[in-house]
Amino acid sequence: MQMNRNRLTEVGAVFLAQAVLLLLGLLTTYLPWRLAMMALAALLSILAWQRYLGRRRALENTPESPIASTAQGLAVLAGRARVHGELQRTPSGVDCVWFRCVHARAMGKDVYNRRQWRIVRRWQTTEPFLIADERGACLIDPAQAEFDLPEPEQHIRGDDCFLEWAIMERTALHAFGRFSSELPDRHSPQAVRAAVSERLSDWKSDRVDLLRRFDADGNGEIDVQEWEQARTAAAREVETERIRAAAAEATHTLGKPAGLPLIVSTRELALLGQRYRRIARWFLLSTFAILLGMWWFYHDAARQHHRRPVVHQSAQVHDVSVPRLA
């Protein structure tokens, strides 16, 4: 006893729109309208081909790298799912870092005695989670992501059916998106200046050590030039500490790139790239098939036009009455 799990995907939506346009074109006998409908269907194929070809190239041209040493921009990450905040719980009571659920209710049976279902609700968690490797962790916003996951778990409770896609903690993940790092406020220029002033205040509290380090002329006083040297040394120490702490304190985020999806998958992204290649080829073939059909309809109409017999206007025949002989 199963509910239909097929959802109208993006690829299915494009093919459905093409089928509607081609059907409208075939139903009309007016050739310009027929060609226009077919041209729109071909345009959809071309746009979809470019879309999936771009996705495939982006995945193939972006190397996988450790989170701690990933450059800013497009990135492919591999690691394990980790909770950020609190664990989520599916309707069936499973703890996870993220889940999506479809709730359907039985609406009777069809002529084949199979249960019919009506979708009551679709929802997913919006709490960000982490993908982590041995050297770092990166935050992922699920509201922006496209998920490539195995088949969902199905739970039936009386007339209610729940389909659950879930990512458990420590599940192996692969992700593609725009990688960015953000440092805490204490690494801003204002915070650095405050840290330098605080360091100088600490040094001034130990006058003996301050004179030992910066009293170059040995007169027991810190003049303006020596104080500037102390300020430069304090700024150098603060900058060194900031660089050392930056890698550990930076917040890494994987977001949606412009014109491309943020992808989270439980399988290697190379397999997803192969799938995009196959989809792009199907759309390219459908484009050529539609253009070939347009060519055939146009030339068929032209042949039928030339085969029509030409009717010339005949000369008028006058009725001449012949008198009868008596």
C-alpha atoms as one frame of an Amber mdcrd trajectory, in Angstrom:
protein
   0.000   0.000   0.000   1.966   2.995  -1.257   1.311   6.594  -2.032   2.488
   8.030  -5.347   5.835   9.629  -4.527   6.434  11.236  -7.908   6.644  14.968
  -7.673   6.581  17.344 -10.620  10.277  18.094 -10.962  11.790  20.941 -12.887
  12.646  18.666 -15.814   9.142  17.170 -15.810   7.615  20.649 -15.752   9.588
  21.663 -18.856   8.613  18.509 -20.742   4.975  18.985 -19.727   4.998  22.580
 -20.968   6.546  21.404 -24.247   3.905  18.690 -24.647   1.114  21.239 -24.132
   2.616  23.621 -26.694   3.135  20.860 -29.255  -0.412  19.568 -28.731  -1.839
  23.062 -29.240   0.253  23.364 -32.380  -0.999  20.064 -33.792  -4.632  20.897
 -33.055  -4.554  24.076 -35.114  -4.694  23.997 -38.898  -3.304  27.502 -39.260
   0.367  26.972 -40.156   1.823  30.178 -38.617   0.222  29.350 -35.249   1.492
  25.772 -35.453   5.041  26.923 -36.165   4.834  29.508 -33.378   3.829  26.876
 -30.810   6.638  24.600 -31.955   9.126  27.489 -31.812   8.155  28.183 -28.192
   8.651  24.506 -27.340  12.092  24.580 -29.006  12.977  27.746 -27.059  12.131
  25.990 -23.782  14.433  23.122 -24.775  17.294  25.491 -25.590  16.961  27.342
 -22.266  16.809  24.084 -20.297  19.811  22.717 -22.227  21.857  25.800 -21.347
  20.740  25.590 -17.712  21.794  21.983 -17.152  24.907  22.312 -19.255  25.955
  25.212 -17.022  25.303  23.131 -13.906  27.370  20.233 -15.241  30.304  22.480
 -16.147  30.196  24.206 -12.763  30.371  20.873 -10.927  33.116  19.473 -13.146
  35.265  22.629 -13.025  35.080  23.124  -9.248  37.548  20.933  -7.324  36.792
  19.537  -3.889  38.808  21.134  -1.091  39.080  21.026   2.727  36.836  23.532
   4.483  39.650  25.332   6.336  41.608  26.038   3.131  38.717  26.638   0.718
  38.975  29.829  -1.331  36.113  32.305  -1.426  33.695  31.666  -4.296  32.398
  28.458  -5.868  33.341  25.408  -3.844  32.712  21.685  -3.500  32.835  20.381
   0.068  32.753  16.881   1.505  32.175  16.003   5.130  29.607  14.818   7.626
  26.406  16.450   8.807  26.528  18.079  12.211  23.839  19.823  14.192  23.933
  23.608  14.587  21.854  24.419  17.625  19.272  21.761  18.466  18.437  18.478
  16.772  15.250  18.348  14.705  12.642  15.618  15.103  10.577  14.113  12.293
   6.848  13.300  12.750   7.868   9.658  13.249  10.166  10.665  16.131  13.593
  10.401  14.469  16.252  12.914  15.570  18.136  14.515  12.668  19.798  17.737
  11.546  17.264  18.365   8.758  14.115  16.763   7.336  11.416  17.270   4.738
   7.952  15.747   5.150   4.873  15.239   2.982   1.631  14.502   4.809  -1.136
  12.875   2.744  -4.579  11.592   3.659  -6.506   8.690   2.110  -9.504   9.721
  -0.011 -10.978   6.326  -0.891 -10.034   3.777  -3.535  -9.947   3.768  -7.323
 -11.430   1.191  -9.712  -8.378  -1.034  -9.165  -8.961  -1.015  -5.385  -5.886
   1.149  -4.777  -5.985   3.882  -2.153  -6.078   7.458  -3.428  -4.205  10.134
  -1.500  -4.563  13.894  -1.165  -1.612  16.036  -0.118  -2.459  17.811   3.116
   0.823  19.552   3.861   4.437  19.826   2.742   7.113  21.278   4.981  10.779
  21.138   5.859  12.971  22.438   8.640  14.698  25.794   8.116  17.288  25.536
  10.895  20.813  25.715   9.396  23.110  22.749   9.865  26.822  22.103   9.426
  28.930  20.084   7.031  32.202  19.327   8.803  35.482  17.649   7.919  38.622
  17.084   9.984  39.788  20.689   9.613  36.653  22.805   9.860  32.912  23.228
   9.572  30.664  25.166   7.205  27.102  26.401   7.750  24.388  25.502   5.204
  21.022  27.241   4.939  18.504  24.557   3.867  15.983  27.154   2.703  18.267
  27.918  -0.283  19.370  24.352  -1.032  18.357  21.668  -3.504  18.631  18.220
  -1.911  19.634  15.045  -3.728  18.660  12.297  -1.267  17.637   8.613  -1.342
  14.011   7.494  -1.370  11.994   8.714   1.633  10.816   6.666   4.570   7.057
   5.958   4.476   4.937   5.814   7.624   1.187   5.061   7.507  -1.035   5.780
  10.478  -4.611   4.861   9.675  -5.729   7.171   6.864  -2.606   9.363   7.151
   0.651   8.759   5.307   3.943  10.555   5.983   6.894  10.577   3.590  10.096
  11.660   5.332  13.452  12.638   3.865  15.978  13.110   6.668  19.687  13.841
   7.135  20.952  12.200  10.295  23.885  13.519  12.255  27.222  12.276  10.871
  25.664  11.386   7.501  28.271  11.690   4.734  27.424  14.726   2.580  28.700
  16.445  -0.545  27.796  20.073  -1.187  28.247  22.656  -3.930  27.697  26.379
  -3.556  29.236  29.800  -2.950  31.726  29.644  -0.074  32.239  32.719   2.103
  33.914  33.410   5.440  33.029  36.075   7.979  35.256  37.175  10.843  33.905
  38.306  14.222  33.582  42.014  15.007  36.778  42.040  17.015  38.670  41.682
  13.749  37.218  44.922  12.362  39.516  48.004  12.119  37.809  49.624  15.125
  38.293  46.464  17.193  41.959  46.220  16.143  42.613  49.820  17.237  40.916
  49.115  20.568  43.075  46.002  21.024  46.262  48.024  20.321  45.260  50.653
  22.889  44.539  47.933  25.442  47.931  46.327  24.789  49.711  49.672  25.296
  47.816  50.197  28.542  49.023  46.801  29.762  52.611  47.698  28.919  52.363
  51.066  30.685  51.291  49.323  33.871  54.733  47.638  33.991  56.991  50.675
  33.616  60.223  48.775  34.266  59.592  46.362  31.378  58.389  49.237  29.165
  61.639  51.159  29.705  63.700  48.040  29.139  62.086  47.435  25.781  61.670
  50.932  24.357  63.931  53.423  26.227  66.562  53.493  23.514  68.561  56.495
  24.851  68.453  55.239  28.468  67.260  58.524  29.991  64.510  56.810  31.991
  61.725  58.385  29.952  59.683  57.368  26.890  59.771  60.197  24.383  57.438
  60.632  21.384  59.610  58.668  18.963  60.025  55.773  21.406  56.299  55.760
  22.115  55.570  55.433  18.375  57.931  52.457  18.283  55.992  50.913  21.167
  52.712  51.556  19.340  54.086  49.868  16.187  55.218  46.843  18.206  51.802
  46.576  19.885  50.026  46.755  16.512  52.352  44.043  15.149  51.604  41.711
  18.056  47.831  42.274  17.776  47.915  41.598  14.025  49.886  38.366  14.527
  47.402  37.134  17.105  44.497  38.117  14.879  45.846  36.117  11.922  46.420
  33.049  14.109  42.894  33.211  15.521  41.146  34.074  12.245  41.103  30.530
  10.855  39.612  29.100  14.020  37.089  31.881  14.634  35.851  32.528  11.093
  32.270  31.528  10.318  32.161  29.668   6.991  28.913  29.674   5.025  27.883
  27.845   1.854  25.179  29.786   0.019  23.406  29.803  -3.335  25.558  31.091
  -6.212  24.138  33.482  -8.785  22.492  31.483 -11.569  23.378  28.116 -10.006
  21.831  25.960  -7.267  23.098  25.258  -3.790  23.306  21.450  -3.842  23.398
  19.081  -0.869  23.731  15.409  -1.768  24.419  12.087  -0.089  26.294  10.856
  -3.174  29.356  12.186  -4.939  28.632  15.232  -7.052  30.367  13.662 -10.057
  27.375  11.323 -10.347  25.045  14.305 -10.240  27.123  15.963 -12.957  26.631
  12.896 -15.163  22.892  13.148 -14.588  22.960  16.819 -15.633  24.858  15.808
 -18.782  22.182  13.264 -19.712  19.394  15.796 -19.105  21.196  18.413 -21.220
  21.577  15.896 -24.068  17.856  15.037 -23.955  16.927  18.703 -24.215  19.370
  19.195 -27.077  17.890  16.203 -28.934  14.365  17.470 -28.334  15.396  20.845
 -29.761  16.635  19.238 -32.979  13.514  17.040 -33.170  11.197  20.037 -32.836
  13.154  22.051 -35.408  13.021  19.076 -37.775   9.266  18.894 -37.259   8.922
  22.612 -38.036  10.916  22.139 -41.234   8.728  19.193 -42.262   5.426  21.005
 -41.634   6.636  24.088 -43.523   7.827  22.165 -46.577   4.773  19.900 -46.541
   2.545  22.970 -46.675   4.663  24.373 -49.507   4.374  21.115 -51.514   0.619
  21.012 -51.051   0.380  24.599 -52.256   2.311  23.832 -55.454   0.249  20.708
 -56.180  -3.065  22.523 -56.216  -4.539  22.725 -59.737  -4.606  26.170 -61.236
  -8.121  27.095 -62.356  -8.135  29.557 -65.263 -11.128  31.701 -65.994 -12.823
  30.158 -69.023 -14.179  32.212 -71.828 -17.781  33.074 -71.582 -20.011  30.872
 -73.775 -22.961  32.636 -75.333 -26.118  30.687 -75.838 -26.937  30.880 -79.563
 -30.300  29.529 -80.389 -30.609  27.780 -83.767 -33.994  28.137 -85.373 -35.687
  24.912 -86.242 -36.617  24.136 -89.758 -40.268  23.644 -90.324
